[in-house]
């Protein structure tokens, strides 16, 4: 094959590639646009020392793009980010726009519903509160529960200042009295009274339950002799 023939073949190959590329680009550009509504999760950037009260969890985001892109769009790739102000307390409104939406670059943000969020920020505080044992069930016949002791009797919790004002104590997970006639102790988890309140330390306490055995039982007679 001569040099001239090879040159013409290369030119024809380049022309063919250009035509095929133009063809697919033209089809892509002529593709119809479609819209899709996605339920997007909201992520809040909460400043240190603050707690967001009862935030909205999702909003509806309407997206527009080429039909093939919209049809294959993974909803989990769409998210809404909200940056909360560091010095704000109480109720305020946040207006959402396309700049709040994280989505693939080849789709357009058409609308957000609702496009306003009513939010409340509270100060996060840490306090010590008493622990109250939660006893359930019935002791063995005739046995009587005496003074119950929790060790330690106070735990450290943190949460919104307004919520903690109304908290006088926290409880343990249930401690069963079923079948017990003598003194016993059991470890129990400390339960948070509110989803926004966290039990810091300790998360587990010991519940000591003194029991007075039934009168006339062997244990009761021994106890009486002591």
C-alpha positions in Angstrom: 0.0 0.0 0.0 1.3 3.3 -1.1 1.8 6.2 1.3 -0.8 8.2 -0.5 -3.4 5.4 -0.2 -2.7 5.0 3.5 -3.2 8.7 4.0 -6.6 8.7 2.3 -7.7 5.7 4.4 -6.8 7.6 7.6 -8.7 10.6 6.4 -11.8 8.4 5.6 -11.5 6.8 9.1 -11.3 10.2 10.8 -14.4 11.4 8.8 -16.3 8.3 9.8 -15.5 8.7 13.5 -16.6 12.4 13.3 -19.9 11.5 11.6 -20.7 8.8 14.2 -19.8 11.1 17.0 -22.0 13.9 15.6 -24.8 11.4 15.1 -24.9 10.3 18.8 -24.4 13.9 20.1 -27.3 15.1 17.9 -29.6 12.2 19.2 -28.6 13.1 22.8 -29.4 16.8 22.2 -32.7 16.0 20.6 -33.8 13.7 23.5 -36.9 14.9 25.3 -36.7 16.3 28.8 -38.5 14.7 31.7 -39.2 15.6 35.3 -39.2 13.5 38.4 -40.1 14.3 42.0 -37.7 12.8 44.6 -38.2 12.6 48.4 -34.9 13.9 49.6 -33.5 13.6 53.1 -32.4 16.8 54.9 -29.0 16.9 56.5 -28.6 19.7 59.1 -25.1 21.1 60.0 -25.9 22.0 63.7 -23.4 24.3 65.4 -21.6 22.9 68.5 -23.5 23.5 71.7 -26.9 23.6 70.0 -29.7 21.1 69.6 -32.3 21.2 66.8 -35.8 20.6 68.0 -38.3 18.5 65.9 -36.6 19.1 62.5 -38.3 18.2 59.2 -36.8 15.0 57.9 -37.5 15.2 54.1 -38.7 17.6 51.3 -39.9 17.0 47.8 -37.4 18.0 45.1 -38.6 18.2 41.5 -35.8 17.5 39.0 -35.6 18.0 35.2 -33.2 16.4 32.7 -33.0 14.2 29.7 -35.4 11.3 29.8 -32.7 8.6 30.1 -31.0 10.5 32.9 -34.2 11.1 34.9 -35.4 7.5 34.4 -32.1 6.1 35.8 -31.7 8.6 38.5 -31.0 7.1 41.9 -33.1 9.0 44.5 -30.4 8.4 47.2 -28.0 10.6 45.2 -30.3 13.6 46.0 -29.8 15.3 49.3 -30.7 18.6 50.9 -28.1 20.4 53.1 -29.0 23.1 55.6 -26.3 25.1 57.4 -27.8 26.4 60.7 -26.6 29.7 62.1 -24.2 29.5 65.0 -25.6 32.3 67.2 -29.4 31.6 66.8 -31.7 30.4 69.5 -35.5 29.9 69.4 -37.7 29.7 66.3 -36.7 30.9 62.8 -37.3 30.2 59.1 -34.9 28.8 56.6 -35.6 29.3 52.9 -34.4 26.5 50.6 -33.1 27.0 47.1 -31.2 25.0 44.4 -28.0 25.8 46.3 -29.2 23.6 49.2 -29.7 20.5 46.9 -26.9 18.0 46.2 -27.8 16.2 43.0 -26.0 14.9 39.8 -24.7 17.8 37.7 -26.6 16.7 34.6 -30.1 17.4 36.1 -31.8 20.7 36.9 -33.4 21.6 40.2 -37.0 22.8 39.3 -38.5 23.3 42.7 -38.5 22.3 46.4 -41.6 21.7 48.4 -41.9 23.0 51.0 -39.3 25.6 50.2 -39.4 27.0 53.8 -38.5 25.2 57.0 -39.8 26.3 60.4 -37.0 25.4 62.8 -36.1 25.8 66.5 -32.6 25.8 68.0 -32.0 25.3 71.7 -28.9 25.4 73.9 -27.4 22.1 74.8 -26.7 21.6 78.5 -25.4 18.8 80.8 -26.9 18.1 84.2 -27.0 15.4 86.9 -30.4 13.8 87.6 -31.6 11.1 90.0 -32.3 7.6 88.8 -35.6 5.9 89.7 -35.8 2.1 89.6 -38.5 0.6 87.4 -39.8 -2.5 89.2 -42.2 -4.9 87.5 -43.9 -8.2 88.4 -44.7 -9.8 91.7 -42.4 -11.2 94.3 -42.8 -14.8 95.5 -46.0 -15.2 97.6 -45.9 -13.1 100.7 -42.5 -11.5 100.1 -42.5 -7.7 100.5 -40.1 -5.3 98.8 -38.2 -3.1 101.2 -36.3 0.1 100.4 -34.7 -0.2 96.9 -31.3 1.3 96.3 -29.8 2.4 93.0 -26.0 2.6 92.7 -25.0 5.2 91.6 -28.2 7.1 92.3 -27.5 9.9 89.8 -26.4 10.0 86.2 -25.2 12.7 83.8 -27.4 13.5 80.9 -27.3 16.1 78.1 -30.0 17.7 75.9 -31.9 20.8 75.0 -32.2 23.2 77.9 -35.9 23.6 77.6 -36.5 19.9 77.7 -34.2 19.2 80.7 -36.0 21.8 82.8 -39.0 19.5 83.1 -36.9 16.4 83.9 -36.9 15.5 87.6 -35.5 12.0 87.2 -34.8 9.2 84.8 -35.8 5.5 85.1 -34.0 2.2 84.6 -35.0 -0.6 82.3 -37.5 -2.9 83.9 -36.3 -5.0 86.9 -38.4 -8.1 87.4 -39.6 -9.1 90.9 -41.1 -12.4 89.7 -40.1 -15.3 91.8 -37.9 -13.3 94.2 -38.3 -13.8 98.0 -34.8 -12.9 99.1 -32.6 -9.9 98.6 -31.2 -9.6 95.1 -29.4 -7.1 92.8 -29.5 -6.6 89.1 -27.8 -4.3 86.6 -30.1 -2.2 84.5 -29.8 0.3 81.7 -30.7 4.0 82.3 -33.4 5.0 79.9 -33.6 8.5 78.3 -37.0 10.1 78.7 -36.8 12.0 75.4 -35.2 11.1 72.1 -33.2 14.4 72.2 -31.8 13.6 75.7 -28.7 11.5 75.9 -27.5 9.5 78.9 -23.8 10.2 79.1 -22.5 8.3 82.2 -23.0 5.9 83.6 -25.3 4.2 81.1 -25.8 1.2 83.4 -26.6 1.1 87.2 -27.0 -1.5 89.9 -30.5 -1.9 91.4 -30.4 -3.5 94.9 -33.7 -4.9 96.1 -34.0 -5.9 99.8 -36.8 -8.3 100.3 -38.7 -9.4 103.5 -39.5 -13.1 103.1 -43.0 -14.4 103.7 -43.9 -14.8 107.3 -43.5 -18.3 108.6 -41.0 -19.3 105.9 -37.7 -20.8 106.8 -36.0 -17.7 105.5 -38.3 -15.5 107.6 -37.7 -17.6 110.8 -34.0 -17.4 110.3 -34.2 -13.7 109.7 -36.2 -13.3 112.9 -33.6 -15.2 114.9 -30.9 -13.0 113.6 
